[in-house]
Amino acid sequence: MTDHAADGVRVVVITGAGSGLGAAMAGVFAAAGDAVACLDIDADGAEATAKAVRELGGEAMSGRVDLADPASLQAAAEAVQRRFGGCDVLCANVGVQQFGAIDHLSAQDWQWVLSVNVLGTVATVTSFLPLLRARSGRRHIVLTASSSVLNPGVRLGAYTTSKYAVVGFGETLRMELEQEGIGVSILFPAGMSTRHLESSRLARPAQLGPSLLRNEDVAAMLASRDMDDKTNVVTPEFAVRNLLDDLARNEPYIVTHGGYRDALVRRQEAFVAAYDRMAGSNDVTAPAR
Ligand SMILES: NC(=O)c1ccc[n+]([C@@H]2O[C@H](COP(=O)([O-])OP(=O)(O)OC[C@H]3O[C@@H](n4cnc5c(N)ncnc54)[C@H](O)[C@@H]3O)[C@@H](O)[C@H]2O)c1
């Protein structure tokens, strides 16, 4: 055990660290001198990320967690406490994907996506929050949402719904933890060249049946978001290039890349217009109409 409670080394816990964005996050934190705990349902992947950190001279542990199983998260929190003596930064980064039009998504699809992406994210935070609270100084929680919240597209209904919930959770968490000195940032990655579809397929419980991926769903999604799969897709390492600076400033929202600004402004304007249409007609003392 290396107890980092008093030596100034931050302990960073990352879920979904077995590949992609989580592994890239592990790289940037380790390069900054932080000790990293790499957690994933794919134990080999998590250990591969930890090994890569150690080979670069950093300090890392790994462990298997299944976000759908709160007991495994609790056990992981206890293992991190034993190994590193606490947690200063938590990156709740796991998300699974299931494409499909609303009338093609099965009840099992919805159950799986919402249980992992929403309830799994909540369970991740509640399992590690006591470790964060037991530390002092600057602490942080990072939640991985998605640019699909900023610029929704077709065939992503279950996923986008789940990531909206992650945003709602994160907004609330940020307000509730502010007085304790624990920052909360929500990350909105756009397309990245990761194993997301494959890892989602592998992580899906067998009893829910196979995860169907139809190329036409992907094509329809890209077209509806005015994207193509070449110009908008970056490496996860690129996506985290400003992560540490944004966290140091406790930015509420972190966008990685992608040309969604105009779509975001249009949506914001539609909200403001809805509010303005109501202005003048919101006299609550007027008789009900
Ligand atoms: N790849 C993209 O284009 C993209 C875009 C926007 C948001 N995201 C989000 O980024 C995050 C990371 O995804 P990624 O692209 O790096 O994919 P990835 O497949 O490289 O990483 C996701 C990891 O999560 C793990 N995982 C899946 N289910 C799990 C479970 N039940 N318990 C524990 N671990 C589990 C997988 O084994 C995998 O290692 C996700 O939240 C995803 O929704 C990805």
The ligand as an SDF file (V2000), in Angstrom:
LIG
                    3D

 44 48  0  0  0  0  0  0  0  0999 V2000
  -16.3630    7.0310  -28.9150 N   0  0  0  0  0  0  0  0  0  0  0  0
  -17.1540    8.0740  -29.1090 C   0  0  0  0  0  0  0  0  0  0  0  0
  -17.3190    8.5280  -30.2600 O   0  0  0  0  0  0  0  0  0  0  0  0
  -17.8390    8.7450  -27.9560 C   0  0  0  0  0  0  0  0  0  0  0  0
  -18.5120    9.9540  -28.1950 C   0  0  0  0  0  0  0  0  0  0  0  0
  -19.1500   10.6030  -27.1300 C   0  0  0  0  0  0  0  0  0  0  0  0
  -19.1000   10.0510  -25.8660 C   0  0  0  0  0  0  0  0  0  0  0  0
  -18.4350    8.8740  -25.6610 N   0  0  0  0  0  0  0  0  0  0  0  0
  -18.4230    8.3530  -24.2910 C   0  0  0  0  0  0  0  0  0  0  0  0
  -17.0700    8.2340  -23.8590 O   0  0  0  0  0  0  0  0  0  0  0  0
  -17.0070    7.2410  -22.8190 C   0  0  0  0  0  0  0  0  0  0  0  0
  -15.8620    6.2790  -23.1140 C   0  0  0  0  0  0  0  0  0  0  0  0
  -16.1420    5.5820  -24.3080 O   0  0  0  0  0  0  0  0  0  0  0  0
  -15.0010    5.2330  -25.3730 P   0  0  0  0  0  0  0  0  0  0  0  0
  -15.3820    5.8370  -26.6510 O   0  0  0  0  0  0  0  0  0  0  0  0
  -13.6610    5.5030  -24.7920 O   0  0  0  0  0  0  0  0  0  0  0  0
  -15.2560    3.6640  -25.5640 O   0  0  0  0  0  0  0  0  0  0  0  0
  -14.3360    2.4120  -25.1410 P   0  0  0  0  0  0  0  0  0  0  0  0
  -15.0640    1.2240  -25.5800 O   0  0  0  0  0  0  0  0  0  0  0  0
  -12.9660    2.6000  -25.6750 O   0  0  0  0  0  0  0  0  0  0  0  0
  -14.3180    2.5110  -23.5460 O   0  0  0  0  0  0  0  0  0  0  0  0
  -15.4480    2.2060  -22.7710 C   0  0  0  0  0  0  0  0  0  0  0  0
  -15.0230    1.2350  -21.6930 C   0  0  0  0  0  0  0  0  0  0  0  0
  -16.1470    1.0100  -20.8240 O   0  0  0  0  0  0  0  0  0  0  0  0
  -16.1020   -0.3410  -20.4120 C   0  0  0  0  0  0  0  0  0  0  0  0
  -17.4250   -0.7860  -19.9590 N   0  0  0  0  0  0  0  0  0  0  0  0
  -18.5200   -1.0420  -20.7120 C   0  0  0  0  0  0  0  0  0  0  0  0
  -19.5180   -1.4690  -19.9330 N   0  0  0  0  0  0  0  0  0  0  0  0
  -19.0520   -1.4840  -18.6570 C   0  0  0  0  0  0  0  0  0  0  0  0
  -19.6330   -1.8280  -17.4000 C   0  0  0  0  0  0  0  0  0  0  0  0
  -20.9080   -2.2780  -17.2890 N   0  0  0  0  0  0  0  0  0  0  0  0
  -18.8620   -1.7020  -16.2870 N   0  0  0  0  0  0  0  0  0  0  0  0
  -17.5720   -1.2840  -16.3710 C   0  0  0  0  0  0  0  0  0  0  0  0
  -16.9740   -0.9490  -17.5340 N   0  0  0  0  0  0  0  0  0  0  0  0
  -17.7100   -1.0550  -18.6750 C   0  0  0  0  0  0  0  0  0  0  0  0
  -15.6320   -1.0910  -21.6480 C   0  0  0  0  0  0  0  0  0  0  0  0
  -15.1000   -2.3690  -21.3520 O   0  0  0  0  0  0  0  0  0  0  0  0
  -14.6010   -0.1260  -22.2370 C   0  0  0  0  0  0  0  0  0  0  0  0
  -13.2880   -0.4310  -21.8320 O   0  0  0  0  0  0  0  0  0  0  0  0
  -18.3860    6.5840  -22.7780 C   0  0  0  0  0  0  0  0  0  0  0  0
  -19.1350    7.1500  -21.7250 O   0  0  0  0  0  0  0  0  0  0  0  0
  -19.0040    6.9780  -24.1050 C   0  0  0  0  0  0  0  0  0  0  0  0
  -20.4040    6.9790  -24.0530 O   0  0  0  0  0  0  0  0  0  0  0  0
  -17.8060    8.2160  -26.6710 C   0  0  0  0  0  0  0  0  0  0  0  0
  1  2  1  0
  2  3  2  0
  2  4  1  0
  4  5  1  0
  4 44  2  0
  5  6  2  0
  6  7  1  0
  7  8  2  0
  8  9  1  0
  8 44  1  0
  9 10  1  0
  9 42  1  0
 10 11  1  0
 11 12  1  0
 11 40  1  0
 12 13  1  0
 13 14  1  0
 14 15  2  0
 14 16  1  0
 14 17  1  0
 17 18  1  0
 18 19  2  0
 18 20  1  0
 18 21  1  0
 21 22  1  0
 22 23  1  0
 23 24  1  0
 23 38  1  0
 24 25  1  0
 25 26  1  0
 25 36  1  0
 26 27  1  0
 26 35  1  0
 27 28  2  0
 28 29  1  0
 29 30  1  0
 29 35  2  0
 30 31  1  0
 30 32  2  0
 32 33  1  0
 33 34  2  0
 34 35  1  0
 36 37  1  0
 36 38  1  0
 38 39  1  0
 40 41  1  0
 40 42  1  0
 42 43  1  0
M  CHG  2   8   1  16  -1
M  END
$$$$
